[in-house]
Amino acid sequence: MNVSDEAIRALTMVPYFTGVDVDLVKTIARQAVRQEYDAGQVVFLEGEQEVALYIVQQGWLKAVKMSPDGREQVLHFIGPGEVFNAIGVFVESTSPATVIALEPIIVWGIQKNRILKLLDDYPELARVVIQRLAGRVQQLIAIVEDLSLRTIEARLARYLIEQSSAGHLQRPRWATQAELANRLGTVPDVLNRALRSLSKENLIQVERHQIHILDYKGLKTKAELDK
């Protein structure tokens, strides 16, 4: 399989491009450049003039804001099939966040000028991008709402509901207590107390690499009402 074939196969699997004509996906793939990063490597830093759109083929990353004292606020965990830095492509400013590989990753980068040319040539692609950007804005608004209005137990309950599948959340090796605490805007000790609290209420069961939801309705009530 040559690089172009690999890019086409990777992009065809991306939900971001659902509804886009297959031939157009192939056209997009031919503009993509393959990049690899090891765990801990920075894809780009907050404040850089980053001018590429990225599609994740393999591995997980995190987008973070850094405080002056080095504390992280995780904005988003980014996994296979996801697209990131779409906002950076369309604004005339520096990157609003730092993106770091959590494990060995493969991404495909498409330069800003090529993306803009594709949007000019294919209006259906522009509609897809606008819809996805609107969804991302809604996610960021939800993060702001959680941090400002909800207790840590409620934020944790909401996160578990959103990230779970078939009643449980599988925790990758990189998903440490510290990483999850950064995502929820707290510190590991406080997160541990929240996990114990939800466990004592028989809402969840915590195992080493999994968290099981025992009472979905009760957990949803906790997420929505505990403010």
C-alpha positions as CSV (number, residue, x, y, z in Angstrom):
1,M,0.0,0.0,0.0
2,N,1.5,3.4,-1.0
3,V,1.1,6.6,1.0
4,S,-1.8,7.9,-1.0
5,D,-3.7,4.6,-0.6
6,E,-3.0,4.6,3.1
7,A,-4.3,8.2,3.4
8,I,-7.5,7.4,1.4
9,R,-8.1,4.3,3.7
10,A,-7.5,6.4,6.8
11,L,-9.8,9.3,5.8
12,T,-12.6,7.0,4.6
13,M,-12.9,5.7,8.2
14,V,-13.2,9.2,9.7
15,P,-16.7,10.1,10.9
16,Y,-15.9,13.8,10.3
17,F,-16.3,13.1,6.5
18,T,-19.5,11.1,6.8
19,G,-21.8,12.2,4.0
20,V,-19.0,13.4,1.9
21,D,-18.7,11.9,-1.6
22,V,-16.1,9.1,-1.7
23,D,-14.3,10.7,-4.7
24,L,-14.0,14.0,-2.7
25,V,-12.5,12.1,0.3
26,K,-9.9,10.6,-2.1
27,T,-9.2,14.2,-3.3
28,I,-8.7,15.3,0.3
29,A,-6.5,12.4,1.1
30,R,-4.1,13.2,-1.8
31,Q,-3.4,16.5,-0.1
32,A,-2.5,14.9,3.3
33,V,1.0,14.3,4.7
34,R,1.7,11.4,7.1
35,Q,3.3,12.3,10.4
36,E,4.2,10.1,13.4
37,Y,4.8,11.2,17.1
38,D,5.9,9.3,20.2
39,A,4.2,9.5,23.6
40,G,4.9,12.9,25.2
41,Q,5.8,14.6,21.9
42,V,4.2,18.0,21.2
43,V,2.4,18.3,17.9
44,F,2.2,22.0,18.3
45,L,2.3,24.6,21.1
46,E,-0.2,27.1,22.2
47,G,0.8,30.4,20.6
48,E,2.4,28.9,17.5
49,Q,1.2,29.9,14.1
50,E,-0.1,26.4,13.3
51,V,-1.6,26.2,9.8
52,A,-2.6,22.6,9.2
53,L,-5.7,20.5,9.8
54,Y,-5.0,17.1,11.4
55,I,-6.7,13.7,11.1
56,V,-5.9,11.0,13.6
57,Q,-5.3,7.5,12.1
58,Q,-3.9,5.9,15.2
59,G,-3.4,6.7,18.9
60,W,-4.6,9.3,21.4
61,L,-3.7,13.0,22.0
62,K,-4.8,15.7,24.3
63,A,-5.5,19.4,23.7
64,V,-4.6,21.5,26.7
65,K,-4.4,25.0,28.0
66,M,-1.4,25.7,30.3
67,S,-1.5,28.1,33.3
68,P,1.7,30.2,34.1
69,D,2.5,27.8,36.9
70,G,2.3,24.8,34.6
71,R,-1.1,23.4,35.5
72,E,-3.0,21.8,32.7
73,Q,-6.7,22.1,31.8
74,V,-7.5,19.4,29.3
75,L,-9.9,20.7,26.7
76,H,-10.3,17.4,24.7
77,F,-8.9,13.9,24.4
78,I,-8.5,13.2,20.7
79,G,-8.7,9.7,19.4
80,P,-8.6,7.7,16.1
81,G,-10.9,9.0,13.4
82,E,-11.1,12.5,14.9
83,V,-10.0,15.8,13.4
84,F,-8.3,18.6,15.3
85,N,-7.1,22.2,14.7
86,A,-10.0,23.0,12.4
87,I,-10.5,26.3,14.2
88,G,-6.8,27.1,13.8
89,V,-7.1,26.8,10.0
90,F,-9.8,29.4,9.8
91,V,-8.6,32.1,12.2
92,E,-5.8,34.7,11.6
93,S,-4.3,34.1,15.0
94,T,-2.0,31.7,16.8
95,S,-2.9,28.3,18.1
96,P,-5.3,28.5,21.1
97,A,-4.1,25.3,22.7
98,T,-1.2,22.8,22.9
99,V,-1.6,19.4,21.5
100,I,0.4,16.5,22.9
101,A,0.6,12.8,22.0
102,L,-0.5,10.5,24.8
103,E,0.9,7.4,23.1
104,P,2.5,6.6,19.7
105,I,0.3,8.2,17.1
106,I,-0.1,8.5,13.3
107,V,-1.8,11.7,12.0
108,W,-2.4,13.2,8.6
109,G,-1.8,16.9,8.1
110,I,-3.3,19.1,5.4
111,Q,-1.9,22.6,5.0
112,K,-4.2,25.5,5.4
113,N,-3.9,26.8,1.8
114,R,-4.9,23.4,0.5
115,I,-7.9,23.1,2.8
116,L,-9.2,26.5,1.9
117,K,-8.8,25.7,-1.8
118,L,-10.8,22.5,-1.3
119,L,-13.6,24.5,0.5
120,D,-13.7,26.9,-2.4
121,D,-14.0,24.1,-4.9
122,Y,-16.4,21.8,-3.0
123,P,-19.2,23.6,-1.1
124,E,-20.5,20.3,0.3
125,L,-17.2,20.0,2.2
126,A,-17.6,23.5,3.6
127,R,-21.1,22.5,4.9
128,V,-19.6,19.5,6.7
129,V,-16.8,21.5,8.2
130,I,-19.2,24.2,9.5
131,Q,-21.5,21.6,11.1
132,R,-18.5,20.0,12.8
133,L,-17.1,23.3,14.0
134,A,-20.5,24.2,15.5
135,G,-20.5,20.9,17.4
136,R,-17.1,21.6,18.8
137,V,-18.2,25.0,20.0
138,Q,-21.0,23.3,21.8
139,Q,-18.6,20.9,23.5
140,L,-16.4,23.8,24.7
141,I,-19.5,25.6,26.0
142,A,-20.4,22.5,28.0
143,I,-16.9,22.4,29.5
144,V,-17.2,26.0,30.6
145,E,-20.6,25.2,32.1
146,D,-19.3,22.2,33.9
147,L,-16.3,24.1,35.4
148,S,-18.3,27.0,36.5
149,L,-21.6,25.5,37.6
150,R,-21.2,21.9,38.6
151,T,-19.5,20.1,41.5
152,I,-16.7,17.7,40.8
153,E,-19.1,14.7,41.4
154,A,-21.5,16.1,38.8
155,R,-18.7,16.8,36.3
156,L,-17.3,13.2,36.8
157,A,-20.8,11.7,36.4
158,R,-21.4,13.6,33.2
159,Y,-18.0,12.6,31.8
160,L,-18.6,8.9,32.6
161,I,-22.0,9.0,30.9
162,E,-20.6,10.7,27.8
163,Q,-17.5,8.4,27.5
164,S,-19.0,5.1,28.4
165,S,-20.1,2.3,26.0
166,A,-22.5,-0.5,27.0
167,G,-22.4,0.5,30.6
168,H,-18.7,0.8,31.1
169,L,-15.7,3.0,30.5
170,Q,-12.5,1.3,29.3
171,R,-9.5,3.3,30.6
172,P,-6.5,3.3,28.2
173,R,-3.0,3.0,29.8
174,W,-2.4,6.7,29.5
175,A,-5.7,7.6,31.2
176,T,-4.2,8.1,34.7
177,Q,-5.9,9.8,37.6
178,A,-3.9,12.9,36.8
179,E,-5.0,13.0,33.2
180,L,-8.7,12.6,34.1
181,A,-8.3,15.2,36.9
182,N,-6.9,17.7,34.4
183,R,-9.8,17.0,32.1
184,L,-12.3,17.7,34.9
185,G,-10.5,20.8,36.2
186,T,-9.4,19.4,39.5
187,V,-6.5,17.5,41.2
188,P,-6.1,13.7,41.7
189,D,-6.9,13.7,45.4
190,V,-10.2,15.5,44.8
191,L,-11.0,13.2,41.9
192,N,-10.3,10.1,44.0
193,R,-12.8,11.4,46.7
194,A,-15.4,11.9,43.9
195,L,-14.9,8.4,42.6
196,R,-15.3,7.0,46.1
197,S,-18.4,9.1,46.7
198,L,-20.1,7.8,43.5
199,S,-19.0,4.2,44.4
200,K,-20.5,4.5,47.9
201,E,-23.8,5.6,46.3
202,N,-23.6,2.4,44.2
203,L,-23.7,4.5,41.0
204,I,-20.4,3.1,39.7
205,Q,-17.9,0.3,40.3
206,V,-14.2,1.2,39.8
207,E,-11.7,-1.4,38.6
208,R,-8.1,-1.0,37.6
209,H,-8.7,-0.4,33.9
210,Q,-12.5,0.0,33.8
211,I,-15.3,1.9,35.4
212,H,-18.7,0.2,35.4
213,I,-21.9,2.2,35.5
214,L,-24.2,0.3,38.0
215,D,-27.1,2.9,38.1
216,Y,-27.3,4.9,34.8
217,K,-30.4,6.8,35.8
218,G,-29.0,7.7,39.2
219,L,-25.7,8.8,37.6
220,K,-27.6,10.9,35.0
221,T,-29.5,12.6,37.8
222,K,-26.2,13.3,39.6
223,A,-24.8,14.8,36.4
224,E,-27.8,17.0,35.7
225,L,-28.9,18.2,39.2
226,D,-25.9,18.3,41.4
227,K,-24.8,22.0,41.0
